[in-house]
Amino acid sequence: SPLSPLAFVQYGNYFAIIGQNYELGYHYVKLGLALMKQSPSRAYDCQIIFHSAYTRLHVEPMQSACEFFLDGFRAAMKSGATRNAMKCAYFYDACCFWAGKKLDELALSMEETLSQLRFHKNLVLISIMLPIVRLTLRLVGEPDIPQQNSLTSVFGETRNEEDIADKVSTVMITKHFNEYYESFIFREFDKARDCAEKYFSLQNLTKISGVAMYHRTFYFGLVSFWIGRETNDKEWIARGVESKVSIEKLAVLASTWNFQNKTYLLQAEEQFCARNFDYAAKLYDDAILSSKMHKFVNEEALANELAGHFYLDTGRKFKALKYFCQAEEKYREWGAVA
């Protein structure tokens, strides 16, 4: 049956994402993809490729796994399934951002995707995508996109971003996540705390299995440790620890490539909060080295920056300067100039 490959892929996703058995889940996902190659189907190939990414983005290096969405996009366009094609285009851009793809190239890809989404009047995906597009433009120093107050649906209805966010939980969650991430990156503490609190209030809605949501867990942990340290709030530090434990499990069960550097950085922030400064210093260096080895230039830049803040806050200004300079170099390598 043409649906057999999709069934195997979804069965694999169940074992991996729900059951946390990534080895077995990945086995079934690869089996489904092998069956797809033996019996290709224009009607289902896009869905098979798209859903296989749920597990593959955990197990395979994220930088190469992003490319599966382009395969899904091409398969969808061949079958005339433009809605599925737009979904693949969005996830390709989003995953490339978190994988550390060059921001100038990514900004062009996002512009094309957003143009296609407007043409096809996919208001939900437009609203989900706009925050990360705005963030990318801010990082590369380009002008912002103004608030969209006249988005037209396929039914001819006119909506604005806020209205869609209020009615669609996925849009609202994505909006709050991108806001606290942006505030964290630009060290806007009050805004980061407010946005993280809003995101946390929707945590039950975020615990759905989806395409590589682990970056949200990772950054929520970093933000939580920051808030907890600045406010001496043990509840926020506990939230950071919970995120750290989740990422540690993924490093063991899914992939050291995608999760080792994230684990080290969360552990470093935890030890900073606990005032175990010698151990924290080692973990920051481990996070920097692991990010470099696994080609996450965006996270290598961030690890250097957070190490700089660590040394600055603990009274070692000259050492902090070294890490801040390395962070600036890596941010520029990524393409961030703001």
C-alpha positions in Angstrom: 0.0 0.0 0.0 1.3 3.6 -0.7 0.5 4.3 2.9 2.7 1.6 4.3 5.9 3.8 4.4 4.0 6.6 6.2 2.8 4.0 8.7 6.3 2.8 9.4 7.6 6.4 9.8 4.8 7.3 12.2 5.4 4.1 14.1 9.0 5.0 14.4 8.1 8.5 15.6 6.0 7.0 18.3 8.9 4.9 19.6 11.4 7.8 19.4 9.5 10.9 20.4 6.9 9.3 22.8 8.7 6.2 24.0 12.2 7.8 24.0 13.6 4.8 22.2 15.4 6.6 19.4 17.4 3.6 18.2 14.3 1.5 17.5 12.3 4.5 16.3 15.0 5.5 13.9 15.1 1.9 12.6 11.4 2.1 11.6 11.8 5.5 10.1 14.6 4.3 7.8 12.5 1.3 6.9 9.6 3.6 5.9 11.9 5.7 3.8 13.4 2.6 2.1 9.8 1.4 1.3 9.1 4.8 -0.1 12.0 4.6 -2.5 10.9 1.1 -3.7 7.3 2.3 -4.3 7.2 6.1 -4.7 3.9 7.8 -4.5 3.3 11.4 -5.6 0.4 11.6 -3.2 2.2 10.6 0.0 6.0 11.1 -0.5 5.9 14.6 0.9 4.1 13.5 4.1 6.5 10.6 4.5 9.6 12.8 4.2 8.1 15.5 6.4 7.1 13.2 9.2 10.4 11.3 9.0 12.1 14.6 10.1 10.5 14.3 13.6 13.0 11.6 14.5 15.8 12.4 12.1 16.3 15.9 13.4 17.0 14.3 16.8 19.3 11.5 15.6 21.1 12.9 12.6 23.2 16.1 12.5 20.7 18.9 12.5 22.6 20.9 9.8 22.1 18.1 7.2 18.7 17.0 8.5 17.2 20.4 7.7 17.7 19.5 4.0 15.0 16.8 4.2 12.4 19.6 4.2 13.6 20.7 0.8 13.1 17.1 -0.4 9.6 17.3 1.1 9.0 20.6 -0.6 10.0 19.3 -4.0 7.8 16.2 -3.6 4.8 18.3 -2.6 5.2 20.6 -5.6 5.4 17.6 -7.9 2.0 16.4 -6.6 0.5 19.9 -6.5 0.1 19.9 -2.7 1.1 23.5 -2.2 -0.1 23.6 1.4 2.3 20.8 2.3 5.0 22.5 0.2 4.6 25.7 2.2 4.8 23.8 5.5 8.1 22.2 4.4 9.4 25.6 3.3 8.7 27.1 6.7 10.2 24.3 8.7 13.3 24.3 6.5 13.9 28.0 7.3 13.1 27.6 11.0 15.4 24.6 11.4 18.2 26.2 9.5 18.0 29.2 11.9 18.5 26.9 14.9 21.1 24.9 13.2 23.3 28.0 12.6 23.0 28.5 8.9 24.5 31.7 7.5 22.0 34.4 8.4 22.3 36.4 5.2 21.4 33.4 3.1 18.7 32.5 5.5 17.1 36.0 5.3 16.8 35.6 1.5 15.2 32.2 1.9 12.8 33.5 4.5 11.8 36.4 2.3 10.9 34.0 -0.6 9.0 31.7 1.8 7.0 34.6 3.2 6.2 35.8 -0.3 4.9 32.4 -1.2 2.9 32.1 2.0 1.2 35.5 1.3 0.5 34.4 -2.3 -1.2 31.2 -1.0 -2.9 33.2 1.9 -1.7 30.8 4.6 -2.4 33.1 7.5 -1.4 30.7 10.3 2.0 29.9 8.8 2.6 33.6 8.0 1.8 34.5 11.7 4.1 31.7 13.0 6.9 32.7 10.7 6.9 36.5 11.1 8.6 36.5 14.6 11.6 34.5 13.4 11.8 36.6 10.2 11.9 39.8 12.3 14.5 38.3 14.6 16.7 37.3 11.7 16.4 40.8 10.2 17.3 42.4 13.5 20.4 40.1 13.8 21.6 41.0 10.3 20.9 44.7 10.8 18.0 45.0 8.2 14.8 47.0 8.7 12.0 45.4 10.6 8.7 44.1 9.1 5.8 46.2 10.6 2.9 44.6 12.4 0.6 42.9 9.8 -2.9 44.3 10.2 -4.4 43.3 6.9 -3.7 39.7 6.2 -6.3 38.3 3.7 -7.4 34.6 4.0 -8.4 32.3 1.2 -12.0 33.2 2.2 -11.4 36.9 1.7 -11.5 37.7 5.4 -9.0 40.3 6.7 -7.1 39.5 9.9 -4.2 40.9 11.9 -1.4 39.1 13.6 -2.6 39.6 17.2 -6.1 38.3 16.3 -4.6 35.1 14.8 -2.3 34.6 17.8 -5.2 35.0 20.3 -7.2 32.3 18.5 -4.5 29.8 17.4 -2.5 28.4 20.3 0.5 27.3 18.1 0.9 30.9 16.9 0.7 32.2 20.5 3.3 29.7 21.8 5.7 30.4 19.0 5.3 34.2 19.5 6.2 34.0 23.2 9.1 31.6 22.5 10.6 33.9 19.9 10.1 36.9 22.1 11.9 35.5 25.1 14.7 34.1 22.9 15.2 37.5 21.2 15.2 39.2 24.6 17.7 36.7 26.0 20.0 37.1 23.0 19.9 40.9 23.3 20.1 40.8 27.2 16.7 42.6 27.7 16.1 41.0 31.1 12.6 42.4 32.0 11.1 41.5 28.7 12.8 38.0 28.7 11.3 37.3 32.1 7.8 38.5 31.1 7.8 36.5 27.9 9.3 33.4 29.5 6.5 33.5 32.1 3.9 33.7 29.4 5.5 30.8 27.6 5.7 28.8 30.8 2.0 29.4 31.4 1.3 27.6 28.2 3.6 24.7 28.9 0.9 22.0 28.7 0.3 23.1 25.1 4.0 22.9 24.3 4.4 19.3 25.3 3.2 17.9 22.0 5.5 15.9 19.8 6.6 18.0 16.9 9.5 18.9 14.6 12.5 19.4 16.7 11.0 21.4 19.6 14.1 20.7 21.7 15.5 24.1 20.9 12.7 25.6 22.9 13.6 23.3 25.9 17.2 24.3 25.6 16.7 28.1 25.5 14.0 28.0 28.1 16.5 26.3 30.4 19.1 29.1 29.7 16.6 31.8 30.3 15.3 30.2 33.5 18.8 30.0 34.9 19.4 33.6 34.0 16.2 34.7 35.7 16.8 32.5 38.7 20.3 33.9 39.2 19.3 37.5 38.8 16.3 37.3 41.1 17.5 34.6 43.5 14.3 32.7 42.6 14.7 29.0 43.2 11.6 28.2 41.2 13.1 29.5 38.1 16.3 27.6 38.7 14.3 24.5 39.1 12.8 25.1 35.7 16.2 25.4 34.3 17.3 22.1 35.9 14.2 20.4 34.4 15.2 21.6 31.0 18.8 20.5 31.5 17.7 17.0 32.5 15.6 16.8 29.3 18.5 17.8 27.1 20.9 15.5 29.0 18.6 12.5 28.2 18.6 13.5 24.5 22.4 13.6 24.5 22.4 10.0 25.7 19.4 8.5 23.9 19.3 10.4 20.6 22.6 12.1 19.5 25.7 13.6 21.0 26.1 15.7 17.8 23.0 17.7 18.4 22.9 17.7 22.2 26.3 17.4 23.8 27.1 21.2 23.5 23.7 22.1 24.8 24.1 19.8 27.8 27.4 21.4 28.7 26.1 24.9 28.4 23.0 24.2 30.6 25.2 22.4 33.1 27.6 25.4 33.2 24.7 27.8 33.9 23.5 25.5 36.6 26.9 25.5 38.3 27.1 29.3 37.9 23.8 29.5 39.9 25.2 27.1 42.5 28.4 29.2 42.8 30.6 26.2 41.8 32.7 28.6 39.8 35.7 26.3 38.9 33.4 23.6 37.6 31.3 26.2 35.7 34.4 27.5 34.0 35.3 24.1 32.7 31.8 23.4 31.5 31.7 26.7 29.5 34.9 25.7 27.8 33.5 22.2 27.1 30.3 23.8 25.6 32.4 26.1 23.4 34.6 23.2 22.1 31.6 20.9 21.6 29.7 23.6 19.7 32.7 24.1 17.4 33.2 20.3 16.9 29.5 19.9 16.0 29.3 23.0 13.8 26.8 25.0 15.7 28.4 28.4 15.2 25.4 30.2 16.7 25.7 28.2 19.9 29.5 28.6 19.9 28.9 32.3 19.9 26.4 32.1 22.6 28.5 29.8 24.8 31.4 32.3 24.5 29.1 35.2 25.4 27.6 33.5 28.4 31.1 32.6 29.6 32.0 36.2 29.2 29.1 37.2 31.5 30.1 34.5 33.9 33.7 35.9 34.2 32.4 39.5 34.4 29.9 38.7 37.2 32.6 36.9 39.1 35.1 39.8 38.9 37.4 38.6 36.2 37.1 41.4 33.7 40.2 40.6 31.5 39.2 37.0 31.1 35.6 38.1 30.3 36.9 40.4 27.5 38.6 37.4 25.9 35.3 35.5 25.7 33.3 38.5 24.6 35.8 39.0 21.7 35.5 35.4 20.7 31.7 35.7 20.9 31.7 38.7 18.6 33.9 36.9 16.1 31.5 33.9 16.1 28.4 36.0 15.8 29.9 37.7 12.8 30.7 34.3 11.3 27.1 33.4 11.7 26.1 36.7 10.1 24.8 38.6 13.1 26.0 42.2 13.2 23.5 43.8 15.5 
